[in-house]
Amino acid sequence: MHIHHITLAHLAAHLNATHLGERLERCFSQNKQELVVEFEQLILRIGCNTPLSYVVSVGAFGMARKNVVTLFTQLQGLALKDVRVVPFDRILIFTLESEWEMVLKMYGNRSNILLLHAGEVKELFRSDIATDWEFEETNGPSQPEVALEPPEAYDLKSIQAHLRKISPIYDRHFAQGVLRQMKQGANWTDAWKKVREEAIFETFFICREATRIRFLALPPIQSDDCIAITGVVPALKAFLSAQFQYDGYRKRYAKVKKELEKPVQKFQKVFASYRQNIDQLKTERNPEEIGHILMANLHAIPPDTAKIELEDFYTGGKLLVKLKPRLSPQENAKRYYDKHKQRKSKITYLESQLEDIEAKLNEATGKLVKFEELPVPTDLPFDDGGFDARQLRAYKKEMDALYKEQEAEQEKRFPFRTFSRENWQIFVGLNAKNNDLLSFKFANKEDLWLHAKDVSGSHVVIKQRPGHPVPETVLEYAAGLAAYYSKRKNDGLVPVIYTPRKYIRKRKGDPPGLVAVDREQVIMAEPTKG
């Protein structure tokens, strides 16, 4: 309700009582969609969707040295004659000398400031709202005769619908006030009048909710986490200060938490994947045993056999063994022995990686646990003074320290753009020199290398996983990255070359980032940012 008709009416009354006759000195903008209006003893900050609309009187405001735009110069030196709010609407009008008017249309994300002369619109603060060129002052919708009729039922929904018929200025909070009065024994008419009288009082309420701070011109239904302030000007100042502090902390908290959760989730998935692979390798039939069974039954295996059922002397049963028909029984047995060696080597490799992954997981989890010791937005200390700015700064400082530590660790490990797809790591170069670092210092010869064909762009590397070919979905995703981080990022489909890293080389005299490709394949990819 900070830009509600009731609040604007209070503000208009305050300005008429304290600042009439003052001359307007300047209007300027140095923040996106915010106008500063300076009178002799009054400074107004007017925000039009930044991200919330507001009009508030401030004690002082310094003009920046650059990026300042002076506006509405026609008003300079003119005295303020009157401030009024359009009945039943959220429009505040400043009348100045020589038939000039400044109109504040406080319509949420369509808020605007209009400059009028003799009733004709001369300038708009936000030129993107073209309909405001046709502005004419008219009262907001109101049907006072409806107030004489009681609502169909005495519940919040029915009361709110009935009040909306009278005028849109009677919102949900107004309806809650009426319902509260009726529950205390008042009839419809007396309850409505009582709440209207409460709205005239100079006491305002700032309340904290899960995702925002609310400004109320009526007593809150629940008084938890609420501050009562007398006077519209100090109340609006306190509201905007609390809202920006709360919103800033909430957004920063969400961003840092997301960044700290990423490595935890990543290492959890990798650890689980490695653990699952190890368990699967250990539980499946040992290829060495199959090799022994084949060697014991060489005489019983006919030539060109694709599969054969043999006695399994390990279990006492029968075992169906798949063979390569073109290989001899001895060669098929050797093939199973080779599989055993590969299996054993793979288990050893995976187990050696588990300890390192677990250490990284514990480190990342520790940072997240430390971060979670900070108060969540809804638990921020909130009392009669609002939020403690020093305490908020201390929380943010601790939050930023964790975030920077996380960024530094990531930069230290991988000084490239990093992506992941189906537990496959993908790296993208940042610039020409970084491309060379990625391709010739970081990538292994068996890693898959990609680049948009015939245009400049980033080198892309898919880190190889021993014993696993790169899935088609991962290749397509990496190709999309190569297409996006190239000069053809805006094309619909981009040809991307790919090849094992061992088939690219640096020729003498080549500038940074330029390579020769000896063998290549091409895939068409749609550019994707990741």
NUMIGU-99579 format. One record per residue (C-alpha): residue in one letter; x, y, z. Coordinates in Angstrom, 3 decimals. Layout:
<recs>
REC resn       xx       yy       zz
REC    A        X        Y        Z
...
</recs>
This chain:
<recs>
REC resn       xx       yy       zz
REC    M    0.000    0.000    0.000
REC    H    2.993    2.352   -0.238
REC    I    1.590    3.719   -3.529
REC    H   -2.043    3.182   -2.542
REC    H   -4.590    5.980   -2.983
REC    I   -4.815    6.334    0.821
REC    T   -1.022    6.693    1.192
REC    L   -0.817    9.214   -1.650
REC    A   -3.624   11.214   -0.030
REC    H   -1.637   11.390    3.215
REC    L    1.473   12.430    1.285
REC    A   -0.416   15.145   -0.608
REC    A   -1.794   16.544    2.676
REC    H    1.715   16.575    4.192
REC    L    3.271   18.360    1.207
REC    N    0.480   20.957    1.103
REC    A    1.008   21.659    4.803
REC    T    4.792   21.996    4.643
REC    H    6.135   22.877    1.181
REC    L    3.709   25.095   -0.759
REC    G    5.392   28.138   -2.296
REC    E    8.788   26.440   -2.659
REC    R   10.410   26.762   -6.064
REC    L   11.489   23.758   -8.066
REC    E   15.258   23.839   -8.559
REC    R   15.940   20.834  -10.789
REC    C   14.783   17.411  -11.975
REC    F   17.358   14.788  -12.875
REC    S   17.793   11.035  -13.301
REC    Q   20.922    9.030  -12.512
REC    N   19.373    5.654  -11.739
REC    K   17.319    3.600  -14.146
REC    Q   13.646    4.640  -14.079
REC    E   14.115    6.961  -11.086
REC    L   13.563   10.736  -11.108
REC    V   14.829   13.085   -8.408
REC    V   12.827   16.316   -7.975
REC    E   14.424   19.068   -5.868
REC    F   12.512   21.971   -4.368
REC    E   14.064   24.523   -2.001
REC    Q   13.376   22.461    1.149
REC    L   12.088   19.225   -0.378
REC    I   13.709   16.380   -2.316
REC    L   11.519   13.661   -3.791
REC    R   12.757   10.358   -5.184
REC    I   10.227    8.889   -7.588
REC    G   10.797    5.321   -8.761
REC    C    8.942    3.884  -11.734
REC    N    9.313    0.096  -11.575
REC    T   12.839   -0.018  -10.068
REC    P   11.893   -2.873   -9.229
REC    L    9.044   -1.415   -7.162
REC    S    7.431    1.968   -7.734
REC    Y    7.669    4.585   -5.008
REC    V    7.569    8.274   -4.166
REC    V    9.418    9.300   -1.028
REC    S   10.737   12.496    0.533
REC    V   14.433   12.332    1.470
REC    G   16.569   14.695    3.514
REC    A   19.479   14.892    1.074
REC    F   20.519   13.387   -2.230
REC    G   23.852   13.929   -3.968
REC    M   24.065   14.237   -7.733
REC    A   26.593   11.907   -9.337
REC    R   29.477   13.269  -11.390
REC    K   28.495   11.369  -14.525
REC    N   25.598    9.504  -16.122
REC    V   23.155   12.185  -14.981
REC    V   20.308   13.361  -17.237
REC    T   18.548   16.666  -16.512
REC    L   14.814   16.541  -17.277
REC    F   11.713   18.762  -17.196
REC    T   13.783   21.967  -17.419
REC    Q   10.564   23.939  -18.093
REC    L    9.746   23.620  -14.367
REC    Q   12.936   25.171  -13.015
REC    G   12.223   28.219  -10.856
REC    L    8.447   27.645  -10.698
REC    A    6.717   27.683   -7.311
REC    L    4.626   24.807   -5.999
REC    K    0.973   25.872   -5.720
REC    D   -0.839   22.654   -4.824
REC    V   -0.496   18.886   -4.465
REC    R   -3.552   16.716   -4.885
REC    V   -4.439   13.096   -5.382
REC    V   -7.016   12.151   -8.005
REC    P  -10.068   10.746   -6.177
REC    F  -10.203    6.951   -6.082
REC    D   -6.971    6.621   -8.070
REC    R   -3.209    6.319   -7.601
REC    I   -2.328    9.570   -9.335
REC    L   -0.549   12.412   -7.531
REC    I   -0.529   15.828   -9.242
REC    F    1.854   18.713   -8.468
REC    T    0.495   22.048   -9.692
REC    L    3.100   24.757  -10.299
REC    E    3.031   28.303  -11.615
REC    S    2.217   29.192  -15.233
REC    E   -0.252   26.282  -15.671
REC    W    2.455   23.600  -15.426
REC    E    1.695   20.276  -13.773
REC    M    3.765   17.207  -12.944
REC    V    1.628   14.059  -12.824
REC    L    2.792   10.946  -10.970
REC    K    0.918    7.877  -12.210
REC    M    1.833    5.260   -9.612
REC    Y    0.598    2.179  -11.470
REC    G    3.129   -0.458  -10.394
REC    N    5.253   -1.612  -13.321
REC    R    3.461    0.921  -15.556
REC    S    4.249    3.892  -13.332
REC    N    5.185    7.082  -15.150
REC    I    5.774   10.806  -14.660
REC    L    4.045   13.203  -17.066
REC    L    4.722   16.888  -17.674
REC    L    1.574   18.877  -18.583
REC    H    1.043   22.472  -19.616
REC    A   -2.498   23.865  -19.647
REC    G   -3.797   20.276  -19.507
REC    E   -1.753   19.039  -22.502
REC    V    0.968   16.390  -22.142
REC    K    4.351   17.805  -23.152
REC    E    6.841   15.189  -21.961
REC    L    6.932   11.665  -20.542
REC    F    9.564   10.297  -18.178
REC    R    9.010    6.798  -19.604
REC    S    8.459    7.173  -23.330
REC    D    7.771    3.431  -23.684
REC    I    4.235    3.915  -22.287
REC    A    2.800    5.628  -25.363
REC    T   -0.799    5.649  -24.070
REC    D    0.193    8.267  -21.487
REC    W    0.320   10.887  -24.272
REC    E   -3.487   10.705  -24.184
REC    F   -3.734   11.338  -20.427
REC    E   -6.784   13.209  -19.135
REC    E   -7.482   13.735  -15.466
REC    T  -10.565   11.741  -14.429
REC    N  -11.582   10.252  -11.111
REC    G  -11.008    6.577  -10.563
REC    P  -13.987    4.194  -10.701
REC    S  -16.329    4.563   -7.722
REC    Q  -19.906    3.526   -6.985
REC    P  -20.669    4.916   -3.493
REC    E  -24.295    3.763   -3.674
REC    V  -23.113    0.134   -3.589
REC    A  -21.776    0.777   -0.068
REC    L  -25.372    0.990    1.197
REC    E  -25.981   -2.644    0.251
REC    P  -24.442   -5.368    2.425
REC    P  -22.327   -8.104    0.732
REC    E  -23.898  -11.428   -0.132
REC    A  -22.023  -13.192    2.678
REC    Y  -19.831  -12.141    5.573
REC    D  -16.646  -13.911    4.555
REC    L  -13.417  -12.380    3.244
REC    K  -14.001  -13.329   -0.397
REC    S  -17.537  -11.898   -0.487
REC    I  -16.568   -8.706    1.366
REC    Q  -13.584   -8.177   -0.924
REC    A  -15.760   -8.626   -4.038
REC    H  -18.354   -6.201   -2.669
REC    L  -15.719   -3.567   -1.801
REC    R  -14.226   -3.909   -5.273
REC    K  -17.609   -2.914   -6.705
REC    I  -17.512    0.276   -4.613
REC    S  -13.945    1.156   -5.683
REC    P  -10.680   -0.656   -6.508
REC    I   -8.932    1.311   -3.740
REC    Y  -10.586   -1.001   -1.200
REC    D   -8.173   -3.897   -1.439
REC    R   -7.800   -7.226    0.367
REC    H   -6.253   -5.645    3.454
REC    F   -9.171   -3.198    3.692
REC    A  -11.560   -6.173    3.420
REC    Q   -9.690   -7.978    6.211
REC    G  -10.166   -4.890    8.419
REC    V  -13.908   -4.818    7.689
REC    L  -14.238   -8.533    8.449
REC    R  -12.356   -8.073   11.717
REC    Q  -14.770   -5.299   12.782
REC    M  -17.768   -7.451   11.878
REC    K  -16.419  -10.363   13.902
REC    Q  -16.287   -7.964   16.849
REC    G  -20.020   -7.300   16.480
REC    A  -20.251   -4.324   14.094
REC    N  -22.774   -4.404   11.255
REC    W  -21.699   -3.940    7.647
REC    T  -22.136   -0.161    7.457
REC    D  -20.461    0.572   10.807
REC    A  -17.570   -1.790   10.019
REC    W  -16.936   -0.132    6.651
REC    K  -17.064    3.372    8.200
REC    K  -14.769    2.307   11.059
REC    V  -12.081    1.007    8.713
REC    R  -12.303    4.163    6.563
REC    E  -11.739    6.215    9.726
REC    E   -8.707    4.086   10.626
REC    A   -7.243    4.869    7.200
REC    I   -7.280    8.599    8.044
REC    F   -5.000    8.118   11.053
REC    E   -1.308    9.054   10.658
REC    T   -0.044    5.672   11.865
REC    F    1.399    3.265    9.304
REC    F    2.651   -0.294    9.634
REC    I    5.682   -2.009    8.089
REC    C    5.428   -5.796    8.167
REC    R    7.801   -8.532    7.086
REC    E    6.556  -11.459    5.038
REC    A    8.330  -14.418    3.456
REC    T    9.476  -12.665    0.264
REC    R    8.766   -8.979    0.844
REC    I    8.186   -6.079    3.193
REC    R    4.632   -4.693    3.244
REC    F    3.540   -1.099    3.909
REC    L    0.065   -0.857    5.453
REC    A   -2.116    2.154    6.146
REC    L   -4.395    0.018    8.344
REC    P   -3.539   -2.099   11.393
REC    P   -2.281   -5.559   10.373
REC    I   -4.428   -8.616   10.991
REC    Q   -1.416  -10.292   12.610
REC    S    1.054   -8.111   14.483
REC    D    4.090  -10.413   14.295
REC    D    7.151   -8.772   12.688
REC    C    5.455   -5.383   12.341
REC    I    6.593   -1.831   13.104
REC    A    4.167    1.040   13.741
REC    I    5.371    4.486   12.565
REC    T    3.619    7.824   12.882
REC    G    3.792   10.146    9.866
REC    V    3.668    9.249    6.181
REC    V    7.144   10.611    5.337
REC    P    9.133    8.702    8.004
REC    A    6.963    5.629    7.360
REC    L    7.738    5.623    3.614
REC    K   11.451    6.172    4.314
REC    A   11.521    3.275    6.767
REC    F    9.565    1.045    4.384
REC    L   11.824    1.613    1.385
REC    S   14.966    1.206    3.471
REC    A   13.699   -2.083    4.925
REC    Q   12.440   -3.322    1.541
REC    F   15.708   -2.682   -0.284
REC    Q   17.756   -4.157    2.562
REC    Y   15.555   -7.238    2.786
REC    D   15.284   -7.760   -0.970
REC    G   19.029   -7.289   -1.428
REC    Y   19.843   -9.802    1.301
REC    R   17.233  -12.282    0.035
REC    K   18.533  -12.211   -3.550
REC    R   22.175  -12.415   -2.455
REC    Y   21.360  -15.277   -0.084
REC    A   19.619  -17.252   -2.849
REC    K   22.476  -16.684   -5.315
REC    V   25.259  -17.677   -2.913
REC    K   23.345  -20.715   -1.676
REC    K   22.775  -21.902   -5.242
REC    E   26.476  -21.521   -6.085
REC    L   27.543  -23.388   -2.929
REC    E   25.034  -26.175   -3.544
REC    K   26.311  -26.805   -7.091
REC    P   29.604  -28.536   -6.164
REC    V   27.899  -30.515   -3.378
REC    Q   25.298  -31.859   -5.808
REC    K   27.953  -32.446   -8.463
REC    F   30.304  -34.443   -6.196
REC    Q   27.382  -36.362   -4.704
REC    K   26.331  -37.473   -8.188
REC    V   29.896  -38.336   -9.236
REC    F   30.547  -40.234   -6.006
REC    A   27.297  -42.177   -6.350
REC    S   28.046  -42.924  -10.013
REC    Y   31.553  -44.215   -9.245
REC    R   30.278  -46.253   -6.303
REC    Q   27.545  -47.776   -8.483
REC    N   30.043  -48.631  -11.244
REC    I   32.389  -50.297   -8.764
REC    D   29.577  -52.323   -7.206
REC    Q   28.318  -53.364  -10.632
REC    L   31.799  -54.439  -11.771
REC    K   32.357  -56.429   -8.592
REC    T   28.980  -58.190   -8.683
REC    E   28.925  -59.134  -12.381
REC    R   30.469  -62.412  -13.532
REC    N   34.251  -62.306  -13.544
REC    P   35.455  -62.553  -17.194
REC    E   38.565  -64.429  -15.999
REC    E   36.383  -67.315  -14.789
REC    I   34.681  -67.450  -18.208
REC    G   38.135  -67.585  -19.804
REC    H   39.093  -70.517  -17.568
REC    I   35.866  -72.347  -18.471
REC    L   36.596  -71.838  -22.187
REC    M   40.164  -73.132  -21.799
REC    A   38.858  -76.218  -20.020
REC    N   36.418  -76.936  -22.863
REC    L   38.457  -76.137  -25.988
REC    H   37.776  -79.586  -27.445
REC    A   33.987  -79.130  -27.065
REC    I   33.696  -75.835  -28.972
REC    P   32.921  -76.226  -32.713
REC    P   34.388  -73.706  -35.198
REC    D   32.381  -70.498  -36.056
REC    T   30.256  -70.779  -32.897
REC    A   28.469  -67.594  -31.733
REC    K   27.368  -68.973  -28.354
REC    I   27.619  -72.236  -26.495
REC    E   26.406  -73.706  -23.209
REC    L   29.226  -75.164  -21.099
REC    E   29.631  -76.793  -17.718
REC    D   30.322  -74.127  -15.076
REC    F   32.692  -75.820  -12.597
REC    Y   32.506  -72.678  -10.358
REC    T   28.788  -73.040   -9.698
REC    G   28.080  -76.615  -10.753
REC    G   25.517  -75.479  -13.278
REC    K   25.403  -74.504  -16.945
REC    L   26.794  -71.241  -18.414
REC    L   25.842  -69.696  -21.767
REC    V   28.999  -68.116  -23.223
REC    K   28.962  -65.633  -26.093
REC    L   31.790  -66.025  -28.613
REC    K   33.206  -64.252  -31.624
REC    P   32.606  -66.784  -34.459
REC    R   35.638  -65.645  -36.443
REC    L   37.975  -66.247  -33.493
REC    S   39.338  -69.587  -32.347
REC    P   38.367  -70.919  -28.898
REC    Q   41.803  -69.916  -27.558
REC    E   41.401  -66.393  -28.985
REC    N   37.919  -66.102  -27.444
REC    A   39.378  -67.168  -24.099
REC    K   42.099  -64.519  -24.456
REC    R   39.397  -61.939  -25.157
REC    Y   37.780  -62.749  -21.797
REC    Y   41.147  -62.594  -20.048
REC    D   41.693  -59.132  -21.573
REC    K   38.253  -58.076  -20.321
REC    H   39.273  -59.235  -16.857
REC    K   42.402  -57.071  -16.965
REC    Q   40.357  -54.091  -18.142
REC    R   37.777  -54.699  -15.418
REC    K   40.454  -54.967  -12.740
REC    S   42.169  -51.802  -13.987
REC    K   38.873  -49.934  -14.091
REC    I   37.968  -50.933  -10.533
REC    T   41.410  -49.812   -9.330
REC    Y   41.028  -46.473  -11.118
REC    L   37.509  -45.838   -9.808
REC    E   38.471  -46.719   -6.242
REC    S   41.473  -44.396   -6.408
REC    Q   39.189  -41.575   -7.539
REC    L   36.587  -42.167   -4.817
REC    E   38.851  -40.918   -2.026
REC    D   39.602  -37.694   -3.881
REC    I   35.938  -37.131   -4.762
REC    E   34.892  -37.769   -1.168
REC    A   37.424  -35.194    0.073
REC    K   36.095  -32.613   -2.379
REC    L   32.524  -33.452   -1.378
REC    N   33.348  -32.993    2.311
REC    E   35.037  -29.658    1.591
REC    A   32.081  -28.382   -0.442
REC    T   29.609  -29.634    2.174
REC    G   31.579  -27.872    4.905
REC    K   31.273  -24.542    3.095
REC    L   27.544  -25.046    2.639
REC    V   27.087  -25.947    6.317
REC    K   29.010  -22.823    7.339
REC    F   26.841  -20.724    5.022
REC    E   23.658  -22.222    6.477
REC    E   24.667  -20.875    9.885
REC    L   23.753  -17.421    8.544
REC    P   20.120  -16.402    9.060
REC    V   17.724  -17.143    6.213
REC    P   15.892  -13.992    5.019
REC    T   12.771  -14.739    7.062
REC    D   14.901  -15.087   10.223
REC    L   16.696  -11.746    9.897
REC    P   16.484   -9.730   13.137
REC    F   13.572   -7.311   12.683
REC    D   12.434   -5.003   15.509
REC    D   11.201   -1.490   16.209
REC    G   14.189   -0.108   14.320
REC    G   13.659   -2.328   11.270
REC    F   16.804   -4.132   10.143
REC    D   20.172   -3.431   11.730
REC    A   22.238   -2.178    8.772
REC    R   25.552   -3.036   10.436
REC    Q   24.403   -6.572   11.148
REC    L   23.169   -6.976    7.582
REC    R   26.523   -5.782    6.240
REC    A   28.314   -8.285    8.492
REC    Y   26.116  -11.124    7.201
REC    K   26.687  -10.097    3.585
REC    K   30.443   -9.801    4.154
REC    E   30.581  -13.346    5.520
REC    M   28.363  -14.525    2.677
REC    D   30.555  -12.877    0.036
REC    A   33.710  -14.336    1.596
REC    L   32.327  -17.859    1.141
REC    Y   31.224  -17.053   -2.403
REC    K   34.609  -15.573   -3.403
REC    E   36.380  -18.549   -1.869
REC    Q   34.205  -20.811   -3.980
REC    E   34.914  -18.795   -7.137
REC    A   38.648  -18.727   -6.429
REC    E   38.742  -22.481   -5.921
REC    Q   36.856  -23.039   -9.177
REC    E   39.155  -20.635  -11.030
REC    K   42.203  -22.338   -9.560
REC    R   41.073  -25.774  -10.676
REC    F   39.566  -24.912  -14.029
REC    P   40.350  -21.476  -15.526
REC    F   37.758  -22.119  -18.253
REC    R   33.994  -22.099  -18.630
REC    T   32.855  -25.368  -17.112
REC    F   29.759  -27.414  -17.908
REC    S   28.493  -30.877  -17.078
REC    R   26.200  -33.270  -18.933
REC    E   25.315  -36.753  -17.725
REC    N   28.420  -36.679  -15.453
REC    W   30.660  -35.732  -18.381
REC    Q   32.846  -32.657  -17.857
REC    I   32.975  -30.112  -20.684
REC    F   35.330  -27.123  -20.830
REC    V   35.093  -24.054  -23.053
REC    G   37.947  -21.619  -23.699
REC    L   37.572  -17.965  -22.668
REC    N   39.729  -16.329  -25.369
REC    A   42.448  -17.099  -27.912
REC    K   45.274  -17.629  -25.399
REC    N   42.955  -19.524  -23.077
REC    N   41.962  -21.766  -26.017
REC    D   45.612  -22.795  -26.433
REC    L   45.904  -23.444  -22.705
REC    L   42.791  -25.618  -22.796
REC    S   43.744  -27.601  -25.892
REC    F   47.495  -28.097  -25.411
REC    K   48.142  -27.897  -21.649
REC    F   44.938  -29.115  -20.065
REC    A   43.350  -31.580  -22.501
REC    N   44.615  -35.124  -22.873
REC    K   45.189  -36.632  -26.318
REC    E   42.088  -38.847  -26.088
REC    D   39.749  -36.035  -24.977
REC    L   37.218  -35.002  -27.614
REC    W   37.890  -31.562  -29.133
REC    L   35.203  -29.409  -30.837
REC    H   35.091  -26.091  -32.692
REC    A   32.607  -24.241  -34.889
REC    K   33.598  -24.897  -38.492
REC    D   35.325  -22.140  -40.521
REC    V   34.695  -19.316  -37.995
REC    S   36.516  -18.003  -34.962
REC    G   35.263  -19.223  -31.612
REC    S   36.065  -21.041  -28.396
REC    H   37.767  -24.420  -28.241
REC    V   35.577  -27.002  -26.498
REC    V   36.893  -30.140  -24.788
REC    I   34.945  -33.141  -23.496
REC    K   37.075  -34.890  -20.873
REC    Q   37.365  -38.565  -21.643
REC    R   36.182  -41.244  -19.201
REC    P   38.245  -44.439  -19.618
REC    G   36.247  -47.251  -21.109
REC    H   33.248  -45.051  -21.988
REC    P   32.555  -43.610  -25.447
REC    V   31.070  -40.114  -25.444
REC    P   27.260  -40.447  -25.621
REC    E   25.510  -38.824  -28.583
REC    T   23.527  -36.543  -26.259
REC    V   26.735  -35.242  -24.639
REC    L   28.350  -34.702  -28.056
REC    E   25.310  -32.727  -29.252
REC    Y   25.312  -30.609  -26.091
REC    A   29.032  -29.803  -26.407
REC    A   28.576  -29.001  -30.107
REC    G   25.824  -26.558  -29.117
REC    L   28.289  -24.848  -26.769
REC    A   30.909  -24.643  -29.516
REC    A   28.283  -23.083  -31.808
REC    Y   27.144  -20.570  -29.183
REC    Y   30.658  -19.452  -28.222
REC    S   31.544  -18.628  -31.816
REC    K   30.876  -15.907  -34.388
REC    R   27.848  -17.907  -35.583
REC    K   26.010  -17.923  -32.237
REC    N   22.931  -16.281  -33.779
REC    D   22.511  -18.862  -36.579
REC    G   19.835  -21.513  -36.372
REC    L   22.156  -24.462  -37.081
REC    V   25.951  -24.378  -37.071
REC    P   28.380  -26.994  -38.455
REC    V   30.781  -28.048  -35.683
REC    I   33.882  -30.167  -36.195
REC    Y   34.972  -32.713  -33.604
REC    T   37.958  -35.019  -33.279
REC    P   40.173  -36.528  -30.587
REC    R   42.549  -33.895  -29.244
REC    K   45.562  -35.855  -30.632
REC    Y   44.524  -34.865  -34.169
REC    I   44.935  -31.117  -33.669
REC    R   48.315  -29.384  -33.751
REC    K   49.940  -25.985  -33.552
REC    R   51.963  -24.889  -36.545
REC    K   54.972  -22.640  -36.275
REC    G   53.904  -19.010  -36.447
REC    D   50.216  -19.668  -35.768
REC    P   48.615  -16.902  -33.677
REC    P   46.969  -17.783  -30.333
REC    G   43.864  -19.921  -30.749
REC    L   44.595  -21.031  -34.327
REC    V   45.216  -24.757  -34.873
REC    A   45.447  -27.259  -37.698
REC    V   43.075  -30.247  -37.680
REC    D   44.286  -33.439  -39.310
REC    R   41.112  -35.512  -39.012
REC    E   37.624  -34.289  -38.333
REC    Q   33.951  -35.158  -38.334
REC    V   31.095  -32.681  -38.589
REC    I   27.887  -32.403  -36.599
REC    M   25.134  -29.810  -37.047
REC    A   24.246  -28.103  -33.757
REC    E   21.835  -25.510  -32.492
REC    P   23.701  -22.858  -30.423
REC    T   23.116  -23.259  -26.702
REC    K   24.488  -21.136  -23.871
REC    G   24.607  -24.074  -21.517
</recs>
